[in-house]
Amino acid sequence: MPGIYSLWIVGRNGGLLYSRDFVQLPPIEFNDKLRLASSWFGMCGISAQLSPMPDSSGIQLLQADTFDLHSFHTLTGTTFMLLAEPQTPDAAELLRTTVYELYCDYVLKNPFHEMDQVIKSELFDQNVVALLQATNRRWGVGLPPQ
Amino acid sequence: MFQSKYGSTGIVDKPFRPGKQEVALSAFAYLFSELVQYCQSRVSNISELERKLDEVGYGVGLRLLEVLAYRERGQRRETRLLDMLKFVHSTLWRYLFGRQARDLEQSNTAEDEYMISDTDLFVTKFVSVPREMGHLNPAAFVAGIVRGALDGAGFPARVTAHYVPVQGQPRPKTVILMKFQNYQAIMQRDKQQ
């Protein structure tokens, strides 16, 4: 069954800026999350250097038997990670257009946000949750407890 | 006299027409965000930040009064309080936001207080005020514009912007509160006209 599990945003220096689950998932400790996020950031950097051609974007999709990890790198170096059920249609598209757009609107245009600091914008949180829950509902995935 | 060397008409030869002058919302939002950050780096507390935004808006308001009276009203100026409030509520608002303000009302508690309320002004659209900043409303900038316009028309007032929660709505509305100075004198002047 398709569905979106969670969204992580990693800053330009590998720090975790935002993470949010959209279904009930086994909890990961916060320190572990930070470590995983910066490891993923490092791996994307390495993968870009492995490319035989210059200007590679690095890892875009990691497929496992239980999940897909879609990774999107903006031109300025922020990394968006979306964990989804395998074969979820349009997940990469969702990340690259809609989620990125919300980030540009409610995070970057917020005067109280500082680059590469943890995202505290309430409006961004509300809109991301509303969007991805609506997406999940469309596929019949239950609501997570708030 | 001011004719350009290169073109047939210089800028002063062109008629001063209203035209539709709109700016991209994103461009404005980034500029406004920078403005708030600039002000923030020069103040030490929230009320100073509000005052700073208000001061920036004041200059805009004074100029807007001039230009709107010329463009939209054929040089006619409002001299009565109610007409002036309607000018702010409709003409000024339409110029700034592309539509009239939601409500214009007189306060129940004090007769020298008037309120203009609206939702989703573009200065508050993308802004999430952090909790530690409490009552700050970035529409202090709009309050400054209103104060400038009122002051220029001869109705000096203290203008402030507030968030007011609305039942059944996820987002609070913004109320611009105008408290007029010398209200009795204004009323007397109104009567004499």
Chai-1 contact restraints between the chains, C-beta under 6 A:
chainA,res_idxA,chainB,res_idxB,connection_type,confidence,min_distance_angstrom,max_distance_angstrom,comment,restraint_id
A,D105,B,F126,contact,1.0,0.0,6.0,A-B,restraint_1
A,Y106,B,F126,contact,1.0,0.0,6.0,A-B,restraint_2
A,K109,B,A29,contact,1.0,0.0,6.0,A-B,restraint_3
A,K109,B,S33,contact,1.0,0.0,6.0,A-B,restraint_4
A,K109,B,F126,contact,1.0,0.0,6.0,A-B,restraint_5
A,N110,B,V127,contact,1.0,0.0,6.0,A-B,restraint_6
A,N110,B,S128,contact,1.0,0.0,6.0,A-B,restraint_7
A,P111,B,S33,contact,1.0,0.0,6.0,A-B,restraint_8
A,P111,B,V36,contact,1.0,0.0,6.0,A-B,restraint_9
A,P111,B,Q37,contact,1.0,0.0,6.0,A-B,restraint_10
A,F112,B,P130,contact,1.0,0.0,6.0,A-B,restraint_11
A,S121,B,S128,contact,1.0,0.0,6.0,A-B,restraint_12
A,E122,B,S128,contact,1.0,0.0,6.0,A-B,restraint_13
A,L123,B,S128,contact,1.0,0.0,6.0,A-B,restraint_14
